[in-house]
């Protein structure tokens, strides 16, 4: 039976990073097994031999923080899956599976209330191999993690089961993060000899959320990028009460560049702005979303806030299919927007900053009370409705058709 169910769960864990990993591994063991099975098939199909896989793992281990190693050890113990398999999944995941996303950030006079905001629409292609009891409409298992560390920090992020990185998230100190892939040569079309680099962005984002400021997080990531380039071309967003930083990087040219903003608004599709010479000129969707995102930002300067970003997230201009910001596809393997998150920073009380999460297609999820949640970083996880734990919210709001199409 194909495409029966997808579990977009919210998982809570606390304690040391090894204890957090254990809880995640224990609670998500079935999902991790499924994702590892698909990964192993893709390694074979890509023709990556043991020598190449071992190189990826070595490069990955070389830049890991102690917290990441401990977290993977815990995931291994909790799930009963060998540590080497968990390491392989994290080291190769981003190299093999790029995310096609659209991201916005605003700070200072560009906002309506002085509160910095960061939005990411998370876009993922489907995979005909993603079928069975842990999948829905050929999309992989996704989870929302709420991690409470033993040093008093809280991290909320969206990720995939088995990964100790995140794709977008917020911490107790009011630091928000997100990432996009860069639209250069398609990694999926490259041979194993051409593939190079570490699988870095999800792990870098989570490690960045261990920091107390965006600047501290950026410095941490830049130290890693000087040792090894990104595993797949892309960009990383870091935002707090004072700063927006965007890092663009590519392993193909071993380059990275940084943009810093203290007053204004920016956007990114899968299109480099600082490393523009690297863009794939044939990637039409990235250009369409880039132009539309810039239009939305320019027309809304001075009034950008969480509610306005929800409108951006639901936008169907040039669509409502693969060229719009809220993406849909009639093809099972086509890229669609599977979730969105808007982080709003409380400058005076960072621990009261909020993350708004929509599970499923944004045009449906943001417009329905049951499709999204607002979680303030000082709240108890028990305030989150049950439907966000058992996956029913996601299943209800992921749609092929667009709610507000033009």
C-alpha positions as CSV (number, residue, x, y, z in Angstrom):
1,X,0.0,0.0,0.0
2,X,1.6,3.3,-1.1
3,X,1.4,6.7,0.3
4,X,-0.7,5.8,3.3
5,X,0.4,8.0,6.1
6,X,3.0,10.6,7.0
7,X,3.9,11.3,10.6
8,X,4.8,15.0,11.0
9,X,5.4,14.7,14.7
10,X,6.4,17.1,17.4
11,X,8.9,15.4,19.7
12,X,10.1,16.8,23.0
13,X,13.4,15.8,24.6
14,X,15.5,17.3,27.4
15,X,18.7,16.9,29.4
16,X,22.2,16.4,28.1
17,X,22.7,16.1,24.3
18,X,23.3,12.3,24.7
19,X,20.0,12.1,26.6
20,X,18.2,14.2,24.0
21,X,19.5,12.0,21.3
22,X,18.4,8.9,23.2
23,X,14.9,10.2,23.5
24,X,14.7,11.1,19.8
25,X,16.1,7.8,18.8
26,X,13.7,5.9,21.0
27,X,10.6,7.8,20.0
28,X,11.5,7.8,16.3
29,X,13.1,4.4,15.8
30,X,10.7,3.3,13.1
31,X,10.9,6.5,11.2
32,X,14.7,6.5,11.3
33,X,14.8,2.9,10.0
34,X,12.6,3.9,7.0
35,X,14.8,7.0,6.2
36,X,18.0,5.0,6.5
37,X,16.6,2.3,4.2
38,X,15.9,4.9,1.5
39,X,19.3,6.5,2.0
40,X,21.1,3.2,1.6
41,X,19.2,2.5,-1.7
42,X,20.1,6.0,-3.0
43,X,23.8,5.4,-2.1
44,X,23.7,2.3,-4.2
45,X,21.8,3.9,-7.1
46,X,24.2,6.9,-7.1
47,X,27.2,4.5,-7.3
48,X,28.9,5.8,-4.2
49,X,31.4,3.2,-3.1
50,X,32.6,2.5,0.4
51,X,35.7,4.6,-0.1
52,X,33.6,7.7,-1.1
53,X,31.2,7.2,1.7
54,X,34.0,6.8,4.2
55,X,35.5,10.1,2.9
56,X,32.1,11.9,3.5
57,X,31.9,10.5,7.0
58,X,35.5,11.6,7.8
59,X,34.9,15.2,6.5
60,X,31.7,15.4,8.5
61,X,33.3,14.1,11.7
62,X,36.1,16.6,11.4
63,X,33.8,19.6,11.9
64,X,31.3,18.2,14.4
65,X,31.0,19.8,17.8
66,X,31.0,17.6,20.9
67,X,27.2,18.2,21.3
68,X,26.6,16.7,17.8
69,X,28.7,13.6,18.5
70,X,26.9,13.1,21.8
71,X,23.5,13.6,20.1
72,X,24.3,11.0,17.4
73,X,25.5,8.5,20.1
74,X,22.2,9.0,21.9
75,X,20.2,8.5,18.8
76,X,22.0,5.3,18.1
77,X,21.4,4.0,21.6
78,X,17.8,5.0,21.7
79,X,16.9,3.6,18.3
80,X,19.1,0.5,18.5
81,X,20.7,1.5,15.1
82,X,24.5,1.3,14.8
83,X,26.3,4.6,15.4
84,X,28.0,4.3,12.0
85,X,24.6,4.2,10.2
86,X,23.4,7.3,12.1
87,X,26.7,9.0,11.1
88,X,26.3,8.0,7.5
89,X,22.8,9.3,7.3
90,X,23.8,12.7,8.6
91,X,26.9,12.9,6.6
92,X,25.3,12.1,3.3
93,X,21.7,13.4,3.7
94,X,22.2,16.9,2.4
95,X,24.5,15.9,-0.4
96,X,21.9,13.6,-1.8
97,X,18.7,15.5,-0.9
98,X,18.7,19.2,-1.5
99,X,15.8,21.4,-0.2
100,X,14.2,23.9,-2.6
101,X,13.0,26.7,-0.4
102,X,12.1,30.4,-0.2
103,X,13.2,32.6,2.8
104,X,12.5,36.1,4.0
105,X,14.0,38.2,6.8
106,X,13.3,41.7,8.0
107,X,14.6,43.9,10.8
108,X,14.4,47.6,12.0
109,X,12.4,50.0,10.0
110,X,11.3,47.4,7.5
111,X,9.1,45.8,10.1
112,X,5.8,47.3,11.4
113,X,6.5,46.8,15.1
114,X,10.3,46.7,15.4
115,X,10.4,42.9,15.9
116,X,12.8,41.1,13.6
117,X,11.2,38.2,11.7
118,X,12.4,35.3,9.6
119,X,10.2,33.1,7.3
120,X,11.1,29.9,5.6
121,X,8.8,28.0,3.2
122,X,10.3,24.5,3.2
123,X,10.0,22.8,-0.2
124,X,10.8,19.2,-0.9
125,X,10.6,17.0,-4.0
126,X,8.7,13.7,-3.7
127,X,10.2,10.3,-4.1
128,X,8.3,7.3,-5.4
129,X,10.2,5.1,-3.0
130,X,8.6,7.0,0.0
131,X,5.7,4.7,0.5
132,X,4.2,2.7,3.3
133,X,3.0,3.4,6.8
134,X,5.4,6.2,7.5
135,X,4.8,8.3,4.4
136,X,2.1,10.4,2.8
137,X,1.9,11.5,-0.8
138,X,5.5,10.3,-1.3
139,X,7.0,12.7,1.2
140,X,9.5,11.7,3.9
141,X,8.8,11.6,7.6
142,X,9.3,15.1,9.1
143,X,9.4,16.0,12.8
144,X,9.3,19.2,14.9
145,X,11.8,18.9,17.7
146,X,11.5,20.7,21.0
147,X,14.8,20.3,22.8
148,X,15.5,21.5,26.3
149,X,19.2,21.3,27.1
150,X,20.7,20.9,30.5
151,X,22.3,24.4,30.3
152,X,18.8,26.0,30.2
153,X,18.5,26.6,26.5
154,X,15.4,25.5,24.5
155,X,15.6,24.8,20.7
156,X,12.5,24.4,18.5
157,X,13.2,23.2,15.0
158,X,11.8,21.4,11.9
159,X,13.9,18.4,10.7
160,X,13.7,14.8,9.5
161,X,13.8,11.7,11.7
162,X,17.3,10.5,12.3
163,X,18.9,13.9,11.6
164,X,20.5,15.8,14.4
165,X,20.4,18.9,12.3
166,X,17.5,21.2,11.6
167,X,16.1,23.0,8.6
168,X,14.6,26.1,10.4
169,X,14.3,27.0,14.1
170,X,14.5,29.2,17.1
171,X,16.2,29.1,20.5
172,X,15.5,30.6,24.0
173,X,18.0,33.4,23.4
174,X,16.0,34.8,20.4
175,X,18.3,33.5,17.7
176,X,16.4,32.2,14.6
177,X,17.9,30.2,11.7
178,X,16.9,28.8,8.3
179,X,18.6,27.4,5.2
180,X,18.1,27.1,1.4
181,X,19.8,25.1,-1.3
182,X,21.6,27.1,-4.0
183,X,20.4,26.5,-7.5
184,X,23.6,25.6,-9.3
185,X,24.4,22.3,-11.1
186,X,22.0,19.6,-10.0
187,X,23.7,17.3,-7.5
188,X,21.4,14.5,-8.5
189,X,22.8,14.5,-12.0
190,X,26.4,14.4,-10.9
191,X,28.6,11.4,-10.8
192,X,30.1,10.0,-7.6
193,X,33.5,11.4,-8.6
194,X,32.1,14.9,-9.0
195,X,30.4,14.9,-5.6
196,X,32.4,16.4,-2.8
197,X,32.0,18.2,0.5
198,X,30.3,17.7,3.8
199,X,26.6,17.6,4.6
200,X,26.7,20.7,6.6
201,X,23.7,23.1,6.7
202,X,21.3,21.3,9.0
203,X,24.0,20.4,11.6
204,X,25.4,24.0,11.4
205,X,22.0,25.5,12.1
206,X,21.4,23.4,15.1
207,X,24.9,24.0,16.5
208,X,24.2,27.7,15.8
209,X,21.2,27.6,18.0
210,X,23.5,26.6,20.9
211,X,24.7,30.2,20.6
212,X,23.4,33.3,22.4
213,X,23.5,35.7,19.4
214,X,23.4,35.6,15.6
215,X,26.9,37.0,15.4
216,X,28.3,34.2,17.7
217,X,26.5,31.6,15.5
218,X,27.9,33.1,12.3
219,X,31.4,33.0,13.7
220,X,31.0,29.4,14.7
221,X,29.8,28.4,11.2
222,X,32.5,30.4,9.4
223,X,35.2,28.5,11.4
224,X,33.7,25.3,10.0
225,X,33.5,26.6,6.5
226,X,37.2,27.4,6.5
227,X,37.9,23.8,7.2
228,X,35.5,22.2,4.7
229,X,33.0,23.6,2.2
230,X,29.2,23.1,2.4
231,X,28.1,19.6,1.4
232,X,25.7,21.0,-1.2
233,X,25.6,24.6,-2.4
234,X,23.4,26.8,-0.4
235,X,22.8,29.6,2.1
236,X,22.3,29.9,5.9
237,X,20.2,32.6,7.6
238,X,20.9,33.8,11.2
239,X,18.7,36.5,12.9
240,X,18.4,38.0,16.3
241,X,17.2,41.3,17.8
242,X,20.1,43.3,16.2
243,X,21.3,41.5,13.1
244,X,20.5,39.5,10.0
245,X,23.3,37.4,8.5
246,X,23.2,35.4,5.3
247,X,26.1,33.0,4.4
248,X,26.2,31.7,0.9
249,X,28.6,28.9,0.0
250,X,29.5,26.2,-2.5
251,X,31.8,23.2,-2.5
252,X,32.1,23.3,-6.3
253,X,34.2,26.5,-6.1
254,X,35.1,26.3,-2.4
255,X,33.7,29.8,-1.9
256,X,31.5,31.5,0.7
257,X,30.3,35.1,1.2
258,X,28.5,36.9,4.0
259,X,25.8,39.6,3.9
260,X,25.1,41.6,7.1
261,X,21.9,43.7,7.6
262,X,20.9,45.8,10.7
263,X,18.0,47.6,9.1
264,X,16.0,46.4,6.1
265,X,14.6,43.3,4.5
266,X,15.9,40.5,2.2
267,X,14.8,37.3,0.5
268,X,16.3,34.3,-1.1
269,X,14.9,31.5,-3.3
270,X,17.4,28.9,-4.5
271,X,19.3,31.7,-6.2
272,X,22.6,33.1,-5.0
273,X,22.8,36.9,-4.7
274,X,26.4,37.3,-3.5
275,X,27.8,34.4,-5.5
276,X,25.6,35.1,-8.5
277,X,28.1,33.8,-11.0
278,X,27.4,30.2,-9.7
279,X,23.7,30.2,-10.5
280,X,22.2,27.7,-12.8
281,X,20.7,29.8,-15.6
282,X,18.2,27.1,-16.5
283,X,16.6,26.9,-13.0
284,X,13.4,28.8,-13.9
285,X,11.6,28.3,-10.6
286,X,14.4,29.9,-8.6
287,X,14.3,33.0,-10.8
288,X,10.5,33.2,-10.7
289,X,10.4,33.0,-6.9
290,X,13.4,35.3,-6.5
291,X,11.6,38.1,-8.5
292,X,8.3,37.6,-6.8
293,X,9.9,37.6,-3.3
294,X,11.7,40.8,-4.1
295,X,8.5,42.4,-5.3
296,X,6.7,41.4,-2.0
297,X,9.5,42.8,0.1
298,X,9.7,46.1,-1.8
299,X,6.0,46.6,-1.7
300,X,5.7,46.0,2.0
301,X,8.7,47.8,3.5
302,X,7.8,49.3,6.8
303,X,4.8,46.9,7.4
304,X,6.4,43.5,7.5
305,X,5.4,41.3,10.5
306,X,4.2,37.8,11.2
307,X,0.8,38.3,9.5
308,X,2.3,39.8,6.4
309,X,4.8,37.0,6.2
310,X,2.0,34.5,6.3
311,X,0.6,36.2,3.2
312,X,4.1,35.9,1.5
313,X,4.1,32.2,2.5
314,X,0.7,31.6,0.8
315,X,1.5,33.5,-2.4
316,X,0.6,31.8,-5.7
317,X,1.9,34.4,-8.2
318,X,3.4,32.6,-11.2
319,X,1.7,29.4,-10.0
320,X,0.2,27.9,-8.1
321,X,2.7,25.2,-9.1
322,X,6.5,24.9,-9.1
323,X,7.2,28.6,-9.9
324,X,5.2,30.1,-7.0
325,X,6.3,30.7,-3.4
326,X,3.6,28.4,-2.1
327,X,4.4,25.5,-4.3
328,X,2.2,22.6,-5.5
329,X,2.7,19.8,-8.0
330,X,0.4,17.3,-9.7
331,X,3.4,15.0,-10.0
332,X,4.2,12.8,-7.0
333,X,7.9,13.5,-7.3
334,X,7.5,17.2,-7.9
335,X,8.8,19.8,-5.4
336,X,6.1,21.2,-3.1
337,X,6.0,23.3,0.0
338,X,5.5,20.8,2.9
339,X,5.7,23.3,5.9
340,X,6.6,26.8,6.9
341,X,7.9,28.6,9.9
342,X,7.9,32.2,11.0
343,X,10.2,33.3,13.8
344,X,9.5,36.6,15.5
345,X,12.0,38.0,18.0
346,X,11.0,39.8,21.1
347,X,13.9,42.3,21.4
348,X,13.3,43.1,25.0
349,X,12.5,39.6,26.2
350,X,14.2,37.2,23.8
351,X,13.0,34.2,25.8
352,X,9.4,35.2,24.9
353,X,10.2,35.1,21.1
354,X,7.7,33.0,19.1
355,X,7.9,30.4,16.4
356,X,4.8,30.0,14.2
357,X,4.7,26.6,12.4
358,X,2.4,25.6,9.6
359,X,2.4,21.9,8.7
360,X,1.4,21.1,5.1
361,X,0.7,23.5,2.3
362,X,1.0,27.0,3.6
363,X,-2.1,28.2,1.7
364,X,-4.2,25.6,3.6
365,X,-2.3,25.4,6.9
366,X,-2.1,29.2,7.6
367,X,-5.7,29.7,6.7
368,X,-7.0,27.0,9.0
369,X,-6.9,27.2,12.8
370,X,-6.1,23.5,13.0
371,X,-3.1,23.8,10.5
372,X,-0.7,26.0,12.4
373,X,0.5,26.7,15.9
374,X,2.2,29.6,17.7
375,X,4.7,28.5,20.3
376,X,6.4,31.1,22.6
377,X,9.8,29.9,23.8
378,X,8.8,30.2,27.5
379,X,5.7,28.1,27.1
380,X,5.1,24.5,28.1
381,X,5.0,22.0,25.2
382,X,1.7,20.7,26.6
383,X,0.0,23.8,25.1
384,X,0.5,22.2,21.6
385,X,-2.6,20.4,20.4
386,X,-2.5,16.6,20.0
387,X,-3.0,16.8,16.2
388,X,0.5,18.2,15.9
389,X,1.9,15.1,17.7
390,X,0.1,12.4,15.8
391,X,0.5,13.8,12.3
392,X,-3.1,14.5,11.6
393,X,-2.6,18.2,11.2
394,X,0.0,17.6,8.5
395,X,-2.1,15.0,6.6
396,X,-5.1,17.3,6.6
397,X,-3.3,20.3,5.2
398,X,-0.8,19.0,2.6
399,X,-2.7,19.4,-0.7
400,X,-2.0,19.2,-4.4
401,X,-4.5,21.9,-5.1
402,X,-4.0,25.5,-4.0
403,X,-6.5,27.1,-1.7
404,X,-6.1,30.7,-3.1
405,X,-5.0,30.3,-6.7
406,X,-5.1,33.1,-9.2
